[in-house]
Amino acid sequence: MGEIGLGLLHQGMIQSIRKQWAAGCGVAVLYLQGSPGYGDLDAIIMGNWQGEERRVFWRQRLEHEYYFLLRLRPGEQWSSHAAGRWTSLLRKRIAEAAMQKGSEAPAEGTGIGIGLCLALPAQDVMAETSVYRAMLAAKELSASESGHEKGRGDVHAGASLGAAARKGAASLVRPGVQTIGTLAAPITAIASYAHVSEASYVFDTDAHVPGIVVVRDGEPVGLLMREKLHQMLAGQYGLPLYWNRSVERIMDNQPLIVDESMPVERVSQLAMERSDFRLYDVVIITKNGQLKGAASVRAILECMTALRTEEARSANPLTGLPGNSGIQSELASRISGKRAFAMVYADMDFFKWFNDCFGFGLGDELIRYLADLMRGVFGKIGGSETFIGHIGGDDFIALSNPAQTEVACRELIGLFDQGVRQFYGGEEVTAVTDRSGHLIEQAGVSLSLSVLVWDGQAPVSPAMISQQAARLKKRAKSMRGSICMIGHLTEQQHREDTIDGEHTE
């Protein structure tokens, strides 16, 4: 393939680029940044890899930064697969060299940054300017790469959202998915100062790219959707007016951007609340403020369908509330997301006596009544963030806002003690029998609430929470009448307080 040129932005390099353009070949800038610990891999990076990659026609090293100019064949389509092959091969070489030298390969998300960008010829724009802009874009996008799947998150090389969709949305949607981060698919990104012509070229050369995220220092600041850009350029003055302008002049600067920890259900609500003009735009997903990927509306809706199907499958048939699997999944999700919560374990006292006296049909009605009370009371303080589950029988779980749970428990006990009387058919109940058949002075069925409060910091697990809740429940049921006991999950101890509920002696 001939000698590989050295140096940056001097006349020899510019002439080589112009020759590539004149021959109908595209030119791409590959930027790589390694940590100081990988400086001794220069022979591998500059030697073995470029020797095998016949596209390289220019290179330069600056300290721990590397620039390569790559030649595209005439008429070659710019694909994410080819770009991914370049970056993957380079990473593989670095990892192999590290192992041969007895050192460890860089950990995921550290050590190596890669950016890939096209250098496009443009009318009335100097070749030096086009190349310089491509170098800056490739470098900037290497910084944002940590938010992407490695080797697939750079400006024009990202594995597109459309490519992920072609694999089948079912591969992205799994029953039990709770956060939008699990639906994040790699999406093409472009620097905010890139030209509209560069964005148009990406769409023209990859029909499966639905949109491009505009980034600044790795942070998403806007969105370009294929159809909207084409409509803009299709007008009488579209091309001359926008072609050489920066994408930030025409991008949608108010796209829906969400953190990876946001629940899918909430993202679905936000997506559907958008105007008709934005309704089918992709949803941009971030991690620590940096671009992680995107999710299509189709993927989000299919995920919601899968979640609803799974919920229906595992839900308690009597109340329609999530059963044990749903409760465990919700607990695990909140713990992994470090989302503080108060878990309320609700259990009716002397429910067996009620079934024996008034029949199972009315017993089912009483269970549904308690479920409705819990939906109303805890839903009022937490809205969509509140979770109500039905363990089985007369046992329920609520996950709610810790700051307002005590007040909600007081209200729940008051409503239950007042409303349960209607189930006695006008009879005045002054005594009940326990499971052993012993007569106990008690004004009918009462409600025991065991509350565990977690601050989002102390190390816990669903199993540990279940054990502590069972222990607290046992103490609550040992007391007469409706009652609420509160425990705090901490590393050192469990503090417990008692709240007396209203009840009839």
C-alpha positions in Angstrom: 0.0 0.0 0.0 3.0 2.3 0.0 4.7 4.3 2.8 2.6 5.6 5.7 3.0 9.4 6.1 3.9 11.0 9.4 3.0 14.3 11.0 -0.2 16.3 11.3 -1.7 19.1 9.2 1.4 19.7 7.0 1.3 19.9 3.3 2.2 16.3 2.6 -0.7 15.1 4.7 -3.2 17.5 3.1 -2.0 16.4 -0.4 -2.5 12.7 0.5 -6.1 13.5 1.7 -6.9 15.4 -1.4 -5.6 12.5 -3.5 -8.0 10.1 -1.6 -10.9 12.5 -2.2 -10.0 12.9 -5.9 -9.9 9.2 -6.3 -13.4 8.9 -4.9 -12.2 7.5 -1.6 -13.5 8.6 1.8 -11.2 9.5 4.7 -11.7 8.7 8.4 -9.8 9.9 11.4 -9.2 7.3 14.1 -8.2 8.8 17.5 -6.8 6.7 20.3 -5.8 7.8 23.8 -4.0 5.4 26.1 -3.2 5.9 29.8 0.5 6.5 30.6 0.9 2.9 31.7 0.4 1.8 28.1 3.1 4.0 26.5 5.3 0.9 26.0 2.7 -0.5 23.6 3.7 1.9 20.9 5.3 -0.8 18.8 2.1 -2.8 18.8 -0.2 0.2 18.1 2.1 1.7 15.4 3.4 -1.6 14.1 1.4 -4.7 14.1 -2.0 -3.2 13.9 -1.3 -0.7 11.2 0.6 -3.4 9.3 -2.5 -5.5 9.2 -5.0 -2.7 8.6 -4.4 -1.8 5.0 -6.5 1.3 5.2 -4.0 3.3 7.2 -2.2 5.9 5.1 -1.1 8.4 7.7 -0.3 8.3 11.4 1.0 10.4 14.2 1.7 10.0 17.9 1.6 12.8 20.4 2.5 11.6 24.0 -0.2 9.1 24.8 -2.4 10.2 21.8 -2.5 8.5 18.4 -4.0 9.7 15.2 -4.6 7.4 12.1 -6.0 8.4 8.8 -7.9 5.6 7.2 -8.8 5.1 3.5 -12.3 4.1 2.4 -12.7 2.4 -0.9 -14.6 4.2 -3.7 -18.3 3.7 -3.2 -17.8 1.9 0.1 -20.7 2.3 2.5 -19.9 3.6 5.9 -21.1 1.0 8.2 -21.0 0.5 12.0 -19.7 -3.0 11.5 -16.6 -1.9 9.6 -15.9 0.8 12.1 -16.5 -1.6 15.0 -14.0 -4.0 13.4 -11.3 -1.4 13.3 -11.7 -0.4 17.0 -12.2 -3.9 18.2 -9.1 -5.1 16.5 -7.1 -2.3 18.0 -8.4 -3.1 21.5 -7.7 -6.8 21.0 -4.1 -6.0 20.0 -3.6 -3.8 23.1 -5.1 -6.5 25.4 -2.9 -9.2 23.8 0.3 -7.1 24.2 -0.5 -6.3 27.8 -0.9 -10.0 28.5 2.4 -10.9 26.8 4.1 -8.3 28.9 2.6 -9.8 32.1 0.4 -6.8 32.9 -3.3 -6.7 33.0 -5.4 -5.4 30.2 -7.2 -2.1 30.9 -10.4 -2.5 32.9 -13.7 -1.9 31.2 -14.3 1.8 30.8 -10.7 2.8 31.7 -7.3 3.0 30.1 -8.3 3.4 26.4 -10.4 5.9 24.6 -11.3 5.6 20.9 -13.0 8.1 18.6 -13.8 7.7 14.9 -15.0 10.4 12.6 -15.2 11.1 8.8 -13.3 13.9 7.2 -15.6 15.1 4.4 -14.7 17.4 1.5 -17.0 20.4 1.5 -17.5 23.3 -1.0 -15.8 26.5 0.1 -14.2 24.8 3.0 -10.4 24.2 3.1 -9.2 20.6 3.3 -7.2 21.5 6.4 -10.4 22.8 8.1 -12.3 19.6 7.4 -9.5 17.4 8.7 -8.9 19.5 11.8 -12.6 19.4 12.6 -12.7 15.6 12.2 -9.7 15.3 14.5 -11.3 17.4 17.2 -14.6 15.5 16.8 -12.8 12.1 17.1 -11.0 13.2 20.1 -14.0 14.6 21.8 -16.0 11.5 21.1 -13.3 9.3 22.6 -14.1 11.0 25.9 -17.8 10.2 25.6 -17.0 6.6 24.7 -17.1 5.5 28.3 -20.8 5.9 28.2 -21.1 3.5 25.2 -20.4 -0.1 24.4 -16.6 -0.1 23.8 -15.7 0.5 20.2 -19.2 1.3 19.1 -20.1 4.7 20.6 -18.1 7.1 18.4 -19.3 9.7 16.0 -20.1 7.7 12.9 -19.2 4.2 14.1 -21.8 3.6 16.7 -23.8 0.5 16.3 -27.1 2.2 15.5 -30.4 1.9 17.3 -31.8 0.6 14.1 -29.3 -2.2 14.1 -30.4 -3.2 17.6 -34.0 -3.1 16.5 -33.2 -5.5 13.6 -32.1 -8.1 16.1 -35.6 -8.1 17.4 -37.0 -5.9 20.1 -37.6 -9.0 22.2 -33.9 -9.3 22.7 -34.0 -5.9 24.4 -37.1 -6.6 26.5 -37.1 -9.0 29.3 -39.8 -9.6 31.8 -38.9 -8.0 35.1 -37.0 -5.1 33.6 -37.4 -2.1 35.8 -35.0 0.6 34.7 -34.6 2.2 31.3 -30.8 1.5 31.3 -31.5 -2.1 30.5 -33.0 -0.9 27.1 -30.1 1.3 26.2 -28.9 0.5 22.7 -25.8 2.1 21.1 -26.6 5.1 19.0 -24.5 7.2 16.6 -23.3 10.5 18.1 -21.8 13.6 16.6 -20.0 16.6 18.0 -22.0 19.8 18.4 -19.8 21.7 16.1 -20.0 19.2 13.3 -21.5 20.3 10.0 -25.0 19.4 8.9 -23.4 17.8 5.8 -21.6 15.3 8.1 -24.9 14.3 9.8 -26.6 13.9 6.4 -23.7 11.7 5.2 -24.2 9.4 8.1 -27.9 9.0 7.3 -27.3 8.5 3.6 -24.7 5.8 4.1 -26.5 3.8 6.8 -30.2 3.4 6.2 -30.7 1.9 9.7 -29.6 4.9 11.7 -32.9 6.5 12.9 -31.3 9.4 14.7 -28.0 11.0 15.8 -27.3 12.3 19.3 -25.5 15.6 19.4 -22.9 15.7 22.2 -20.7 18.2 23.9 -17.8 16.8 26.0 -19.7 13.5 26.0 -22.9 15.0 27.3 -26.0 14.8 25.1 -27.3 18.3 24.2 -29.5 17.6 21.2 -31.0 15.2 18.7 -31.3 14.9 15.0 -33.9 12.5 13.6 -33.5 11.2 10.0 -36.9 12.2 8.7 -36.8 15.7 10.2 -33.4 16.4 8.8 -34.4 15.2 5.3 -37.5 17.4 5.4 -35.4 20.4 6.4 -32.9 19.8 3.5 -35.6 19.0 1.0 -37.0 22.5 0.8 -36.1 24.9 -2.0 -33.4 26.6 0.0 -32.6 23.8 2.5 -29.2 22.7 1.1 -27.6 26.2 0.6 -29.1 27.4 3.9 -28.1 24.5 6.2 -25.5 22.4 4.5 -22.3 24.0 6.0 -23.8 25.1 9.3 -23.2 23.4 12.6 -25.7 20.7 13.7 -26.4 22.6 16.9 -28.1 25.3 14.8 -30.8 22.9 13.6 -30.9 20.1 16.3 -33.8 19.5 18.6 -32.3 21.1 21.8 -35.1 19.7 24.0 -35.0 15.9 23.4 -36.2 13.5 26.2 -33.0 12.7 28.1 -33.3 10.3 31.1 -30.9 8.7 33.5 -30.4 5.0 33.2 -31.9 4.4 36.7 -35.3 5.8 35.8 -38.1 3.2 35.8 -39.2 2.1 32.4 -42.8 2.9 33.3 -42.0 6.5 34.1 -40.0 6.9 30.9 -43.0 5.5 29.0 -45.2 8.1 30.6 -42.8 11.0 29.7 -42.4 9.7 26.1 -46.2 9.6 25.6 -46.6 13.1 27.0 -44.4 14.6 24.3 -46.0 16.6 21.5 -47.0 14.8 18.3 -43.9 16.3 16.6 -41.6 14.5 19.0 -43.7 11.5 19.8 -41.6 8.9 17.9 -38.2 10.4 18.6 -35.7 8.1 20.4 -35.2 8.6 24.1 -31.7 9.5 25.1 -30.2 7.6 28.1 -27.3 8.8 30.2 -25.1 7.4 32.9 -23.6 10.0 35.3 -24.6 12.7 32.8 -22.7 11.1 29.9 -24.3 9.5 26.8 -25.0 5.8 27.4 -27.3 5.0 24.5 -30.9 5.4 23.4 -34.2 3.5 23.3 -36.8 3.7 20.6 -40.5 4.2 21.5 -41.1 0.7 20.1 -38.6 -0.9 22.4 -40.1 1.0 25.4 -43.7 0.0 24.6 -42.7 -3.6 24.0 -40.9 -3.7 27.3 -44.0 -2.3 29.0 -46.1 -5.0 27.3 -43.7 -7.6 28.5 -43.7 -6.2 32.1 -47.5 -6.1 32.1 -47.7 -9.6 30.8 -45.3 -10.8 33.5 -47.2 -8.9 36.2 -50.5 -10.5 35.1 -48.9 -13.9 35.1 -47.5 -13.6 38.6 -50.3 -11.4 40.0 -52.6 -12.5 42.8 -55.9 -13.5 41.1 -58.0 -12.1 43.9 -56.6 -8.5 43.9 -54.6 -8.3 40.7 -51.6 -7.1 42.7 -48.0 -8.4 42.0 -47.2 -11.6 43.8 -44.0 -12.8 45.4 -41.9 -12.7 42.3 -42.9 -9.1 41.6 -42.3 -8.1 45.1 -38.8 -9.6 45.1 -38.0 -8.0 41.8 -39.1 -4.5 43.0 -37.1 -4.9 46.2 -34.0 -5.9 44.3 -34.5 -3.0 41.9 -34.8 -0.4 44.6 -31.8 -1.8 46.6 -29.6 -1.9 43.5 -30.6 1.7 42.7 -30.0 2.8 46.3 -33.6 4.2 46.4 -34.6 4.7 50.0 -37.9 3.3 50.9 -40.2 2.2 53.7 -41.6 -1.3 53.4 -45.0 -1.8 55.1 -46.0 -5.4 55.9 -49.8 -5.5 56.4 -51.5 -8.5 58.0 -55.0 -8.9 59.4 -55.4 -10.3 62.9 -58.1 -13.0 63.5 -58.8 -13.3 59.8 -59.4 -17.1 60.2 -62.0 -16.3 62.8 -63.8 -14.0 60.3 -63.7 -16.7 57.5 -65.1 -19.3 59.9 -67.9 -17.0 61.1 -68.9 -15.1 57.9 -67.7 -17.4 55.1 -64.9 -17.3 52.5 -66.8 -15.2 50.1 -67.0 -12.3 52.5 -63.4 -13.0 53.5 -62.3 -12.5 49.9 -64.3 -9.2 49.9 -62.4 -8.1 53.1 -59.1 -8.9 51.4 -60.0 -6.8 48.4 -61.2 -4.0 50.7 -57.8 -3.9 52.4 -56.0 -3.9 49.0 -58.1 -1.0 47.8 -57.4 0.9 51.0 -53.6 0.4 50.6 -53.7 1.5 47.0 -55.5 4.7 47.9 -53.6 5.6 51.1 -50.0 4.8 49.8 -50.7 5.9 46.3 -51.7 9.3 47.6 -48.2 9.9 49.2 -46.1 8.3 46.5 -48.0 8.2 43.2 -46.3 6.1 40.6 -43.3 5.5 42.9 -45.5 3.5 45.3 -45.6 -0.3 45.0 -48.3 -2.5 46.4 -47.8 -6.3 46.4 -50.0 -9.2 47.6 -48.0 -11.9 49.2 -51.1 -14.2 49.6 -54.0 -14.6 51.9 -54.4 -11.5 54.0 -50.7 -10.5 53.8 -49.7 -7.4 51.8 -46.5 -5.4 51.1 -46.3 -1.7 50.3 -43.1 0.2 49.3 -43.5 3.9 49.8 -41.9 7.3 50.6 -40.1 6.9 54.0 -40.9 10.5 55.0 -44.6 10.1 54.9 -45.1 6.4 55.7 -45.9 6.9 59.4 -48.8 9.3 58.6 -50.0 7.0 55.9 -50.0 4.0 58.4 -52.0 6.0 60.9 -54.6 6.9 58.2 -54.7 3.2 56.9 -55.4 1.9 60.4 -58.1 4.5 61.0 -59.9 3.7 57.8 -59.6 0.0 58.2 -60.9 -0.1 61.8 -63.9 2.1 60.8 -64.6 0.2 57.5 -64.3 -3.3 58.7 -67.4 -3.0 60.8 -69.6 -3.1 57.7 -68.5 -6.7 57.1 -70.1 -7.9 60.3 -73.6 -7.5 58.9 -74.8 -5.2 61.7 -73.6 -7.5 64.4 -71.7 -6.1 67.4 -68.5 -8.1 67.8 -66.9 -8.1 71.3 -64.9 -11.3 71.2 -63.1 -13.5 68.7 -61.4 -16.9 68.8 -57.7 -17.5 68.0 -56.3 -20.4 66.0 -56.3 -22.6 69.1 -60.0 -21.9 69.7 -59.5 -19.7 72.8 -61.9 -16.9 73.3 -60.3 -13.4 73.3 -61.9 -10.1 74.0 -61.4 -8.2 70.7 -63.7 -6.0 68.6 -63.3 -8.1 65.5 -60.6 -8.1 62.9 -57.7 -5.8 63.5 -54.7 -4.7 61.4 -51.0 -5.2 62.2 -48.5 -3.1 60.2 -44.8 -3.8 60.4 -42.7 -1.1 58.8 -39.0 -1.3 57.9 -37.3 2.0 56.8 -34.2 1.9 54.7 -32.1 5.0 54.0 -30.6 3.7 50.7 -27.1 3.4 52.2 -26.9 0.5 54.7 -26.0 -2.8 53.1 -29.2 -4.9 52.8 -30.6 -7.7 50.7 -34.2 -8.8 50.0 -33.6 -11.9 52.1 -32.4 -9.8 55.1 -35.4 -7.5 54.7 -37.8 -10.4 54.7 -36.3 -11.8 57.9 -36.4 -8.5 59.7 -40.0 -7.9 58.5 -41.1 -11.3 59.8 -39.5 -10.6 63.2 -41.2 -7.2 63.4 -44.5 -8.7 62.3 -44.4 -11.2 65.1 -43.9 -8.5 67.7 -46.8 -6.4 66.2 -49.2 -9.4 66.2 -48.4 -10.1 69.8 -50.1 -6.8 70.8 -53.9 -6.3 71.0 -55.8 -4.2 68.4 -54.6 -2.5 65.3 -51.1 -1.4 65.6 -48.0 -0.2 63.6 -44.4 -1.0 64.5 -41.5 0.8 62.8 -38.0 -0.5 62.5 -35.0 1.1 60.9 -32.6 -0.9 58.8 -29.1 0.3 59.7 -25.6 -1.3 59.9 -25.5 -1.2 63.7 -29.0 -1.7 65.0 -32.7 -1.7 64.4 -34.6 1.0 66.3 -38.2 0.3 66.9 -41.1 2.6 67.9 -44.8 1.9 68.4 -47.7 3.7 67.0 -51.1 3.0 68.5 -53.9 2.7 66.1 -57.6 3.5 66.7 -59.6 0.4 67.7 -62.7 -0.5 69.5 -62.4 -2.3 72.8 
